Amino acid sequence: MQQLVYLQPPKLADEREFLNSVKKSGDLHSPWTSPPSTPEHFQAYLERMSTHENAAFLVFRHADDGLVGVFNITNIVRGAFQSGYLGYYVFAGHERQGLMRKGLEAVVRFAFQDLKLHRLEANIQPTNVASIALVKACGFLKEGTHLAT
């Protein structure tokens, strides 16, 4: 069976499509995330994601090689902990099609098999219902929140 999506690390050649996708997705991303939106910010993102503490993946649709979204694993801690934080966003026109779910499944496999992480933590704002649904669909568990009284 052909895969719906594939992952690739971001590269400078992706800048134009990435920035166009960010521009078209402003309403979708607000208030949850602020992706790189200028050539300078995109280049800084590439530099930041090229360290051993981070791993970035662009999600592309197999059918037409269209850019679907982004997954970032950041602040990777090695040693006994072997942990990282997961962040992600979909681009407008690709939401609610199951493409990010397939991408997340691939990222989780990579995190545990290739990066050898023991823990991958998705930090999601409690009111971001769509993001919570995505990680739940991929087997993530809610560990807890604290509401100040």
DSSP file (Angstrom, degrees, kcal/mol; ACC not computed):
  #  RESIDUE AA STRUCTURE BP1 BP2  ACC     N-H-->O    O-->H-N    N-H-->O    O-->H-N    TCO  KAPPA ALPHA  PHI   PSI    X-CA   Y-CA   Z-CA
    1    1 A M              0   0    0      0, 0.0     2,-0.2     0, 0.0     0, 0.0   0.000 360.0 360.0 360.0 132.4    0.0    0.0    0.0
    2    2 A Q        -     0   0    0      1,-0.1     2,-0.1     2,-0.0    60,-0.0  -0.473 360.0-116.0 -72.8 138.6    1.4    3.4   -0.9
    3    3 A Q        -     0   0    0     -2,-0.2    59,-0.1     1,-0.1    -1,-0.1  -0.450  10.9-142.4 -71.2 144.9    2.1    5.8    1.9
    4    4 A L  S    S+     0   0    0     -2,-0.1    58,-2.8    58,-0.1    59,-0.5   0.842  80.7  16.1 -74.8 -34.8    0.0    9.0    2.0
    5    5 A V  E     -A   61   0A   0     56,-0.3     2,-0.3    57,-0.1    56,-0.2  -0.879  60.5-157.5-135.6 164.0    2.9   11.2    3.2
    6    6 A Y  E     -A   60   0A   0     54,-2.2    54,-2.9    -2,-0.3     2,-0.3  -0.968  17.3-130.3-138.9 158.7    6.6   11.2    3.5
    7    7 A L  E     +A   59   0A   0     -2,-0.3    52,-0.2    52,-0.2    50,-0.1  -0.824  23.5 172.1-109.9 145.9    9.0   13.1    5.8
    8    8 A Q  E     -A   58   0A   0     50,-1.9    50,-3.6    -2,-0.3     3,-0.1  -0.984  37.9-107.5-146.3 143.5   12.1   15.1    4.9
    9    9 A P        -     0   0    0      0, 0.0    48,-0.2     0, 0.0     2,-0.0  -0.437  50.0-100.3 -62.4 144.4   14.3   17.4    7.0
   10   10 A P        -     0   0    0      0, 0.0     2,-0.3     0, 0.0    46,-0.1  -0.376  46.1-176.5 -67.0 147.1   13.7   21.0    5.9
   11   11 A K    >   -     0   0    0     -3,-0.1     3,-2.3    -2,-0.0     4,-0.3  -0.920  42.5 -98.4-140.1 166.0   16.3   22.5    3.6
   12   12 A L  G >  S+     0   0    0     -2,-0.3     3,-1.8     1,-0.3     4,-0.3   0.826 118.6  64.3 -56.2 -34.6   17.0   25.9    2.1
   13   13 A A  G 3  S+     0   0    0      1,-0.3     4,-0.3     2,-0.1    -1,-0.3   0.677  96.1  60.0 -64.5 -16.4   15.3   24.8   -1.2
   14   14 A D  G <> S+     0   0    0     -3,-2.3     4,-2.8     1,-0.2    -1,-0.3   0.522  77.5  98.1 -85.3  -6.2   12.0   24.5    0.7
   15   15 A E  H <> S+     0   0    0     -3,-1.8     4,-3.0    -4,-0.3     5,-0.3   0.889  79.9  46.7 -54.1 -51.2   12.0   28.2    1.7
   16   16 A R  H  > S+     0   0    0     -4,-0.3     4,-2.3    -3,-0.3    -1,-0.2   0.940 117.2  41.7 -60.8 -50.5    9.6   29.5   -0.9
   17   17 A E  H  > S+     0   0    0     -4,-0.3     4,-2.3     2,-0.2    -1,-0.2   0.905 116.1  51.2 -64.5 -40.2    6.9   26.8   -0.5
   18   18 A F  H  X S+     0   0    0     -4,-2.8     4,-2.5     2,-0.2    -2,-0.2   0.957 112.1  44.7 -60.7 -52.5    7.3   26.9    3.3
   19   19 A L  H  X S+     0   0    0     -4,-3.0     4,-2.2    -5,-0.2    -1,-0.2   0.866 113.0  51.3 -64.3 -36.8    6.9   30.7    3.5
   20   20 A N  H  X S+     0   0    0     -4,-2.3     4,-1.9    -5,-0.3    -1,-0.2   0.901 111.1  49.0 -63.9 -40.3    3.9   30.7    1.0
   21   21 A S  H  X S+     0   0    0     -4,-2.3     4,-0.8    -5,-0.2    71,-0.4   0.898 110.2  50.4 -66.4 -40.5    2.3   28.0    3.1
   22   22 A V  H >< S+     0   0    0     -4,-2.5     3,-0.8     1,-0.2     4,-0.3   0.923 109.2  52.1 -61.7 -44.2    2.8   30.0    6.3
   23   23 A K  H >< S+     0   0    0     -4,-2.2     3,-0.8     1,-0.3    -1,-0.2   0.894 111.0  46.6 -60.6 -40.9    1.3   33.1    4.7
   24   24 A K  H 3< S+     0   0    0     -4,-1.9    -1,-0.3     1,-0.2     3,-0.2   0.634 111.4  54.4 -74.7 -13.6   -1.8   31.2    3.7
   25   25 A S  T <X  +     0   0    0     -3,-0.8     4,-2.5    -4,-0.8     5,-0.3   0.251  68.1 112.6-108.7  11.1   -2.2   29.6    7.1
   26   26 A G  H <> S+     0   0    0     -3,-0.8     4,-1.9    -4,-0.3    -1,-0.2   0.892  81.2  45.9 -53.5 -47.0   -2.2   32.6    9.4
   27   27 A D  H  4 S+     0   0    0     -3,-0.2    -1,-0.2     1,-0.2    -2,-0.1   0.874 114.0  49.7 -65.9 -36.6   -5.8   32.2   10.5
   28   28 A L  H  4 S+     0   0    0      1,-0.2    -2,-0.2    -3,-0.2    -1,-0.2   0.882 114.2  44.3 -68.6 -38.9   -5.3   28.5   11.1
   29   29 A H  H >X S+     0   0    0     -4,-2.5     4,-2.1    -7,-0.2     3,-1.4   0.770  88.7 129.8 -80.4 -27.1   -2.2   28.9   13.2
   30   30 A S  T 3< S+     0   0    0     -4,-1.9     4,-0.1     1,-0.3     0, 0.0  -0.577  77.3   2.2 -76.8 132.8   -3.4   31.8   15.3
   31   31 A P  T 34 S+     0   0    0      0, 0.0    -1,-0.3     0, 0.0    -2,-0.1  -0.895 125.9  63.1 -99.8  18.9   -3.1   31.8   18.3
   32   32 A W  T <4 S+     0   0    0     -3,-1.4     2,-0.3    -4,-0.2    -2,-0.2   0.872 107.4   2.2 -78.7 -39.4   -1.4   28.5   18.6
   33   33 A T     <  -     0   0    0     -4,-2.1    -1,-0.1     2,-0.0    56,-0.0  -0.964  45.7-148.1-149.1 160.1    1.9   28.9   16.8
   34   34 A S        -     0   0    0     -2,-0.3     3,-0.1    -3,-0.1    -8,-0.0  -0.731  27.2-167.0-130.8  82.4    4.1   31.5   15.0
   35   35 A P        -     0   0    0      0, 0.0     7,-0.1     0, 0.0     6,-0.1  -0.194  43.1 -73.6 -65.7 161.7    6.1   29.6   12.3
   36   36 A P        +     0   0    0      0, 0.0   -14,-0.1     0, 0.0     6,-0.0  -0.342  52.9 177.0 -54.6 131.4    9.0   31.3   10.5
   37   37 A S        +     0   0    0     -3,-0.1     3,-0.0   -15,-0.1   -14,-0.0   0.370  54.3  53.9-125.7   3.8    7.5   33.8    8.1
   38   38 A T  S  > S-     0   0    0      1,-0.1     4,-2.7     0, 0.0     5,-0.2  -0.916  86.4-109.9-131.5 160.4   10.4   35.6    6.6
   39   39 A P  H  > S+     0   0    0      0, 0.0     4,-2.4     0, 0.0     5,-0.2   0.891 120.6  51.4 -55.9 -38.7   13.5   34.3    4.7
   40   40 A E  H  > S+     0   0    0      2,-0.2     4,-2.1     1,-0.2     5,-0.1   0.917 111.4  45.8 -65.8 -43.2   15.7   35.4    7.7
   41   41 A H  H  > S+     0   0    0      2,-0.2     4,-2.3     1,-0.2    -1,-0.2   0.875 111.8  52.4 -67.7 -36.6   13.4   33.5   10.2
   42   42 A F  H  X S+     0   0    0     -4,-2.7     4,-2.4     2,-0.2    -2,-0.2   0.927 110.1  48.0 -64.7 -43.6   13.4   30.5    8.0
   43   43 A Q  H  X S+     0   0    0     -4,-2.4     4,-2.1     2,-0.2    -2,-0.2   0.883 111.3  50.3 -64.7 -37.7   17.2   30.4    7.8
   44   44 A A  H  X S+     0   0    0     -4,-2.1     4,-2.6     2,-0.2    -1,-0.2   0.888 109.3  52.5 -65.3 -38.4   17.4   30.8   11.6
   45   45 A Y  H  X S+     0   0    0     -4,-2.3     4,-2.6     2,-0.2    -2,-0.2   0.928 108.0  50.8 -61.0 -46.2   14.9   27.9   11.9
   46   46 A L  H  X S+     0   0    0     -4,-2.4     4,-0.7     1,-0.2    -2,-0.2   0.914 112.1  47.1 -58.7 -43.1   17.1   25.7    9.7
   47   47 A E  H >< S+     0   0    0     -4,-2.1     3,-0.8     1,-0.2    -2,-0.2   0.931 113.0  48.1 -64.2 -45.6   20.2   26.6   11.8
   48   48 A R  H >< S+     0   0    0     -4,-2.6     3,-1.0     1,-0.2    -2,-0.2   0.885 112.5  48.7 -62.8 -39.7   18.3   25.9   15.1
   49   49 A M  H 3< S+     0   0    0     -4,-2.6     7,-0.3     1,-0.2    -1,-0.2   0.573  97.1  71.8 -79.7  -8.1   17.0   22.6   13.8
   50   50 A S  T << S+     0   0    0     -3,-0.8    -1,-0.2    -4,-0.7    -2,-0.2   0.406  79.5  96.9 -88.9   3.9   20.4   21.4   12.6
   51   51 A T  S X  S-     0   0    0     -3,-1.0     3,-1.3    -4,-0.2    -3,-0.0  -0.417  87.9-111.0 -87.7 167.4   21.8   20.8   16.1
   52   52 A H  T 3  S+     0   0    0      1,-0.2    -1,-0.1    -2,-0.1    -3,-0.0   0.669 115.2  62.9 -70.4 -16.3   21.9   17.5   18.0
   53   53 A E  T 3  S+     0   0    0     -5,-0.1    23,-3.0    22,-0.1     2,-0.3   0.515 106.5  46.1 -85.5  -4.4   19.3   18.9   20.4
   54   54 A N    <   -     0   0    0     -3,-1.3     2,-0.3    20,-0.2    20,-0.2  -0.950  54.9-170.1-139.4 154.6   16.6   19.2   17.7
   55   55 A A  E     - B   0  73A   0     18,-2.7    18,-3.4    -2,-0.3     2,-0.4  -0.967  12.4-167.1-144.6 130.5   15.1   17.3   14.7
   56   56 A A  E     - B   0  72A   0     -2,-0.3     2,-0.4    -7,-0.3    16,-0.2  -0.906   3.3-172.3-122.5 147.8   12.8   18.8   12.2
   57   57 A F  E     - B   0  71A   0     14,-2.8    14,-2.6    -2,-0.4     2,-0.4  -0.996  13.5-151.5-140.3 130.8   10.6   17.2    9.6
   58   58 A L  E     -AB   8  70A   0    -50,-3.6   -50,-1.9    -2,-0.4     2,-0.5  -0.843  21.1-138.3 -94.8 140.5    8.5   18.6    6.8
   59   59 A V  E     -AB   7  69A   0     10,-2.8     9,-3.5    -2,-0.4    10,-1.2  -0.883  21.8-172.5-102.1 125.4    5.5   16.5    5.8
   60   60 A F  E     -AB   6  67A   0    -54,-2.9   -54,-2.2    -2,-0.5     2,-0.4  -0.928  25.1-121.4-118.7 143.3    4.8   16.1    2.1
   61   61 A R  E >>  -A    5   0A   0      5,-2.7     4,-2.1    -2,-0.4     3,-0.6  -0.696  17.2-143.9 -80.4 129.5    1.8   14.5    0.4
   62   62 A H  T 34 S+     0   0    0    -58,-2.8    -1,-0.1    -2,-0.4   -57,-0.1   0.872  92.1  66.4 -60.5 -39.2    3.0   11.6   -1.9
   63   63 A A  T 34 S-     0   0    0    -59,-0.5    -1,-0.2     1,-0.2   -58,-0.1   0.835 129.2  -2.4 -56.6 -37.0    0.4   12.3   -4.5
   64   64 A D  T <4 S-     0   0    0     -3,-0.6    -1,-0.2     2,-0.1    -2,-0.2   0.296  92.2-112.0-140.8   9.9    1.8   15.7   -5.6
   65   65 A D     <  +     0   0    0     -4,-2.1     2,-0.2     1,-0.2    -3,-0.2   0.727  60.8 163.2  60.3  23.7    4.8   16.3   -3.3
   66   66 A G        -     0   0    0     -5,-0.5    -5,-2.7     1,-0.1     2,-0.5  -0.495  45.6-109.7 -74.9 142.2    2.8   19.2   -1.7
   67   67 A L  E     +B   60   0A   0     -7,-0.2    -7,-0.2    -2,-0.2    -1,-0.1  -0.604  40.6 172.2 -74.6 121.6    3.9   20.5    1.7
   68   68 A V  E     -     0   0A   0     -9,-3.5    23,-3.2    -2,-0.5     2,-0.3   0.835  50.4 -51.0 -99.6 -44.7    1.4   19.5    4.3
   69   69 A G  E     -BC  59  90A   0    -10,-1.2   -10,-2.8    21,-0.3     2,-0.3  -0.942  48.6 -94.7-176.0-168.7    2.9   20.5    7.6
   70   70 A V  E     -BC  58  89A   0     19,-2.7    19,-1.9    -2,-0.3     2,-0.4  -0.982  15.8-168.0-137.9 141.6    5.8   20.5   10.1
   71   71 A F  E     -BC  57  88A   0    -14,-2.6   -14,-2.8    -2,-0.3     2,-0.4  -1.000  11.0-172.8-127.3 133.9    6.9   18.4   13.0
   72   72 A N  E     -BC  56  87A   0     15,-3.1    15,-2.6    -2,-0.4     2,-0.6  -0.992  13.0-163.2-126.0 132.2    9.7   19.5   15.3
   73   73 A I  E     +BC  55  86A   0    -18,-3.4   -18,-2.7    -2,-0.4     2,-0.3  -0.976  29.1 177.1-108.7 120.3   11.4   17.5   18.1
   74   74 A T  E     + C   0  85A   0     11,-2.6    11,-2.6    -2,-0.6   -20,-0.2  -0.755  45.8  26.5-125.2 166.8   13.2   20.0   20.3
   75   75 A N  E    S-     0   0A   0     -2,-0.3     2,-0.3     1,-0.2    -1,-0.2   0.873  72.1-167.8  51.3  44.5   15.3   20.1   23.5
   76   76 A I  E     -     0   0A   0    -23,-3.0     2,-0.5    -3,-0.2     8,-0.2  -0.477   3.3-157.4 -66.4 125.4   16.4   16.5   23.1
   77   77 A V  E     - C   0  83A   0      6,-2.9     6,-1.6    -2,-0.3     2,-0.1  -0.915   8.7-166.3-107.3 128.8   18.0   15.4   26.3
   78   78 A R    >   +     0   0    0     -2,-0.5     3,-0.8     4,-0.2     4,-0.2  -0.169  48.5  59.6 -98.9-164.5   20.4   12.5   26.2
   79   79 A G  T 3  S-     0   0    0      1,-0.2    -2,-0.0     2,-0.2     0, 0.0  -0.576 119.5 -19.8  79.5-145.2   21.8   10.3   28.9
   80   80 A A  T 3  S+     0   0    0     -2,-0.2    -1,-0.2     1,-0.2    -2,-0.0   0.794 137.2  56.0 -68.7 -28.3   19.4    8.4   31.1
   81   81 A F    <   -     0   0    0     -3,-0.8    37,-0.3     2,-0.1    -1,-0.2   0.931  69.9-176.8 -76.7 -46.2   16.4   10.6   30.3
   82   82 A Q        +     0   0    0     -4,-0.2    36,-3.7     1,-0.2    37,-1.7   0.943  33.1 144.6  48.1  64.1   16.4   10.3   26.4
   83   83 A S  E     +Cd  77 119A   0     -6,-1.6    -6,-2.9    34,-0.2     2,-0.3  -0.878  28.7 179.5-133.3 158.5   13.5   12.7   26.0
   84   84 A G  E     - d   0 120A   0     35,-1.2    37,-2.7    -2,-0.3     2,-0.4  -0.983  26.5-116.2-154.0 162.8   12.3   15.4   23.6
   85   85 A Y  E     -Cd  74 121A   0    -11,-2.6   -11,-2.6    -2,-0.3     2,-0.5  -0.848  25.5-143.7-104.0 139.2    9.5   17.9   23.1
   86   86 A L  E     +Cd  73 122A   0     35,-3.0    37,-0.9    -2,-0.4     2,-0.3  -0.875  22.1 169.8-106.2 130.8    7.1   17.6   20.1
   87   87 A G  E     +C   72   0A   0    -15,-2.6   -15,-3.1    -2,-0.5     2,-0.3  -0.960   8.9 160.7-131.8 153.8    5.7   20.6   18.3
   88   88 A Y  E     -C   71   0A   0     -2,-0.3     2,-0.3   -17,-0.2   -17,-0.2  -0.993  17.9-169.8-164.8 162.2    3.8   20.6   15.0
   89   89 A Y  E     -C   70   0A   0    -19,-1.9   -19,-2.7    -2,-0.3     2,-0.3  -0.961  16.4-137.6-158.9 148.7    1.5   22.5   12.7
   90   90 A V  E     -C   69   0A   0     -2,-0.3     2,-0.3   -21,-0.2   -21,-0.3  -0.717  24.7-120.6-100.9 154.2   -0.5   21.8    9.5
   91   91 A F    >   -     0   0    0    -23,-3.2     3,-1.8    -2,-0.3     4,-0.3  -0.745  41.1 -86.4 -96.4 147.9   -0.7   24.1    6.6
   92   92 A A  T 3  S+     0   0    0    -71,-0.4    -1,-0.1    -2,-0.3   -67,-0.1  -0.158 114.0  31.5 -53.4 137.9   -4.1   25.4    5.4
   93   93 A G  T 3  S+     0   0    0     -3,-0.1    -1,-0.3   -68,-0.0   -25,-0.0   0.255 110.5  68.5  96.4 -10.3   -5.9   23.2    3.0
   94   94 A H    X   +     0   0    0     -3,-1.8     3,-0.7   -26,-0.2     5,-0.4   0.401  69.9 114.7-118.4  -1.2   -4.4   20.0    4.4
   95   95 A E  T 3  S+     0   0    0     -4,-0.3    -2,-0.0     1,-0.2    -3,-0.0  -0.351  75.4  17.0 -73.0 153.2   -6.2   19.9    7.8
   96   96 A R  T 3  S+     0   0    0      1,-0.1    -1,-0.2    -2,-0.1    -2,-0.0   0.787  93.2 104.8  58.7  34.8   -8.6   17.1    8.7
   97   97 A Q  S <  S-     0   0    0     -3,-0.7    -2,-0.1     0, 0.0    -1,-0.1   0.354  92.9-110.9-118.8   0.8   -7.5   14.8    6.0
   98   98 A G  S  > S+     0   0    0     -4,-0.1     4,-1.8     3,-0.0     5,-0.1   0.465  87.6 115.8  82.9   1.0   -5.5   12.3    8.1
   99   99 A L  H  > S+     0   0    0     -5,-0.4     4,-2.2     1,-0.2     5,-0.1   0.908  74.9  46.8 -72.6 -41.5   -2.2   13.5    6.6
  100  100 A M  H  > S+     0   0    0     -6,-0.3     4,-3.1     2,-0.2    -1,-0.2   0.838 108.6  57.1 -69.4 -31.1   -0.8   14.9    9.8
  101  101 A R  H  > S+     0   0    0      2,-0.2     4,-2.5     1,-0.2    -1,-0.2   0.943 108.6  45.7 -63.0 -45.5   -1.8   11.7   11.6
  102  102 A K  H  X S+     0   0    0     -4,-1.8     4,-1.7     1,-0.2    -2,-0.2   0.899 114.1  49.9 -63.6 -39.1    0.3    9.7    9.1
  103  103 A G  H  X S+     0   0    0     -4,-2.2     4,-2.4     2,-0.2    -2,-0.2   0.919 110.2  49.4 -63.8 -43.6    3.1   12.1    9.5
  104  104 A L  H  X S+     0   0    0     -4,-3.1     4,-2.8     1,-0.2     5,-0.2   0.900 107.3  54.6 -64.3 -40.6    2.9   12.0   13.3
  105  105 A E  H  X S+     0   0    0     -4,-2.5     4,-2.0     1,-0.2    -1,-0.2   0.913 110.9  46.2 -58.0 -41.7    3.0    8.2   13.2
  106  106 A A  H  X S+     0   0    0     -4,-1.7     4,-2.3     2,-0.2    -2,-0.2   0.890 112.2  50.4 -68.5 -39.8    6.2    8.3   11.2
  107  107 A V  H  X S+     0   0    0     -4,-2.4     4,-2.9     2,-0.2    -2,-0.2   0.910 109.5  50.9 -65.2 -42.0    7.7   10.9   13.5
  108  108 A V  H  X S+     0   0    0     -4,-2.8     4,-2.2     2,-0.2     5,-0.3   0.925 110.2  49.7 -62.3 -44.5    7.0    8.8   16.6
  109  109 A R  H  X>S+     0   0    0     -4,-2.0     4,-3.0    -5,-0.2     5,-0.5   0.937 113.0  47.2 -57.7 -46.3    8.6    5.8   14.9
  110  110 A F  I  X>S+     0   0    0     -4,-2.3     5,-2.4     1,-0.2     4,-1.5   0.920 110.4  52.8 -61.5 -44.6   11.6    7.8   14.1
  111  111 A A  I  <5S+     0   0    0     -4,-2.9     6,-2.6     3,-0.2    -1,-0.2   0.902 120.0  32.1 -59.7 -43.2   11.8    9.3   17.6
  112  112 A F  I  <5S+     0   0    0     -4,-2.2    -2,-0.2     4,-0.2    -1,-0.2   0.858 128.9  34.4 -87.1 -36.1   11.8    5.9   19.3
  113  113 A Q  I  <5S+     0   0    0     -4,-3.0    -3,-0.2    -5,-0.3    -2,-0.2   0.928 131.2  23.7 -85.0 -48.0   13.6    3.8   16.8
  114  114 A D  I  <<S+     0   0    0     -4,-1.5    -3,-0.2    -5,-0.5    -4,-0.1   0.909 131.7  36.1 -89.2 -46.2   16.2    6.1   15.3
  115  115 A L  S   <S-     0   0    0     -5,-2.4    -3,-0.2     2,-0.0    -4,-0.2   0.656  97.1-138.1 -80.7 -14.6   16.7    8.7   17.9
  116  116 A K        +     0   0    0     -6,-0.4    -4,-0.2     1,-0.2    -3,-0.1   0.825  38.9 169.9  61.9  34.1   16.3    6.1   20.7
  117  117 A L        -     0   0    0     -6,-2.6   -34,-0.2     1,-0.1    -1,-0.2  -0.436  31.5-160.1 -73.5 151.9   14.1    8.4   22.8
  118  118 A H  S    S+     0   0    0    -36,-3.7     2,-0.4   -37,-0.3   -35,-0.2   0.612  79.1  28.4 -98.6 -21.1   12.3    7.0   25.9
  119  119 A R  E     -d   83   0A   0    -37,-1.7   -35,-1.2   -38,-0.1     2,-0.4  -1.000  55.2-172.3-146.3 136.8    9.8    9.8   26.0
  120  120 A L  E     -d   84   0A   0     -2,-0.4     2,-0.6   -37,-0.2   -35,-0.2  -0.970  17.0-161.7-130.8 115.8    8.3   12.2   23.5
  121  121 A E  E     -d   85   0A   0    -37,-2.7   -35,-3.0    -2,-0.4     2,-0.8  -0.872   7.6-156.4-108.6 119.6    6.2   15.0   25.1
  122  122 A A  E     -d   86   0A   0     -2,-0.6     2,-0.9   -37,-0.2   -35,-0.1  -0.836   9.8-156.5 -93.3 110.2    3.7   17.0   23.1
  123  123 A N        +     0   0    0    -37,-0.9     2,-0.4    -2,-0.8    -2,-0.0  -0.788  23.8 171.1 -90.4 108.7    3.2   20.3   24.9
  124  124 A I        -     0   0    0     -2,-0.9    -2,-0.0   -37,-0.1   -37,-0.0  -0.948  39.1-111.9-123.8 136.3   -0.3   21.5   23.7
  125  125 A Q    >   -     0   0    0     -2,-0.4     3,-2.4     1,-0.1     7,-0.2  -0.465  33.8-121.1 -63.6 136.0   -2.3   24.4   25.0
  126  126 A P  T 3  S+     0   0    0      0, 0.0    -1,-0.1     0, 0.0     6,-0.0   0.692 109.7  51.8 -57.9 -21.6   -5.4   22.9   26.8
  127  127 A T  T 3  S+     0   0    0      1,-0.1     2,-1.7     2,-0.0     3,-0.2   0.426  78.9 101.5 -95.5   1.8   -7.9   24.7   24.5
  128  128 A N    <>  +     0   0    0     -3,-2.4     4,-2.1     1,-0.2     5,-0.2  -0.592  46.8 172.7 -86.8  80.4   -6.3   23.4   21.2
  129  129 A V  H  > S+     0   0    0     -2,-1.7     4,-2.3     1,-0.2    -1,-0.2   0.854  70.8  54.0 -60.6 -40.9   -8.8   20.7   20.6
  130  130 A A  H  > S+     0   0    0      1,-0.2     4,-1.9     2,-0.2    -1,-0.2   0.911 110.3  46.2 -64.0 -42.9   -7.6   19.7   17.2
  131  131 A S  H  > S+     0   0    0      2,-0.2     4,-2.2     1,-0.2     5,-0.2   0.891 111.7  51.6 -67.8 -38.9   -4.0   19.1   18.4
  132  132 A I  H  X S+     0   0    0     -4,-2.1     4,-2.2     1,-0.2    -2,-0.2   0.915 109.3  50.8 -62.9 -42.0   -5.2   17.1   21.4
  133  133 A A  H  X S+     0   0    0     -4,-2.3     4,-2.2    -5,-0.2    -1,-0.2   0.889 108.2  53.6 -62.8 -39.0   -7.3   14.9   19.1
  134  134 A L  H  X S+     0   0    0     -4,-1.9     4,-0.9     2,-0.2    -2,-0.2   0.951 111.7  42.2 -62.7 -49.9   -4.3   14.3   16.8
  135  135 A V  H ><>S+     0   0    0     -4,-2.2     5,-2.6     1,-0.2     3,-0.5   0.883 113.1  53.5 -68.8 -35.5   -2.0   13.1   19.6
  136  136 A K  H ><5S+     0   0    0     -4,-2.2     3,-1.7     1,-0.2    -1,-0.2   0.911 105.2  54.9 -61.6 -40.8   -4.7   11.0   21.2
  137  137 A A  H 3<5S+     0   0    0     -4,-2.2    -1,-0.2     1,-0.3    -2,-0.2   0.744 108.1  50.7 -63.7 -22.6   -5.3    9.3   17.9
  138  138 A C  T <<5S-     0   0    0     -4,-0.9    -1,-0.3    -3,-0.5    -2,-0.2   0.228 127.0 -96.1-102.1  12.6   -1.6    8.4   17.8
  139  139 A G  T < 5S+     0   0    0     -3,-1.7    -3,-0.2     1,-0.3    -2,-0.1   0.527  70.5 149.4  92.7   5.9   -1.6    6.9   21.3
  140  140 A F      < -     0   0    0     -5,-2.6     2,-0.4    -6,-0.1    -1,-0.3  -0.448  34.9-143.1 -71.1 148.4   -0.3    9.8   23.4
  141  141 A L        -     0   0    0     -2,-0.1     2,-0.5     0, 0.0    -1,-0.0  -0.893  12.5-120.8-113.8 143.0   -1.6    9.9   27.0
  142  142 A K        -     0   0    0     -2,-0.4     3,-0.1     1,-0.2     0, 0.0  -0.716  25.6-174.8 -80.6 123.9   -2.5   13.0   29.0
  143  143 A E        -     0   0    0     -2,-0.5     2,-0.2     1,-0.3    -1,-0.2   0.702  49.8 -72.9 -95.3 -21.4   -0.3   13.0   32.0
  144  144 A G        -     0   0    0      2,-0.0     2,-0.3     0, 0.0    -1,-0.3  -0.635  32.1-139.9 146.3 157.0   -1.8   16.0   33.8
  145  145 A T        -     0   0    0     -2,-0.2     2,-0.5    -3,-0.1    -3,-0.0  -0.941  16.2-138.0-138.2 160.5   -2.3   19.6   34.1
  146  146 A H        -     0   0    0     -2,-0.3     2,-0.6     2,-0.0    -2,-0.0  -0.983  10.3-159.9-124.6 122.4   -2.4   21.9   37.0
  147  147 A L        -     0   0    0     -2,-0.5     2,-0.1     2,-0.0    -2,-0.0  -0.901  21.0-130.4-102.6 120.2   -5.0   24.6   37.2
  148  148 A A              0   0    0     -2,-0.6    -2,-0.0     1,-0.1     0, 0.0  -0.434 360.0 360.0 -67.7 138.0   -4.1   27.4   39.6
  149  149 A T              0   0    0     -2,-0.1    -1,-0.1     0, 0.0    -2,-0.0   0.414 360.0 360.0-106.6 360.0   -6.8   28.3   42.1
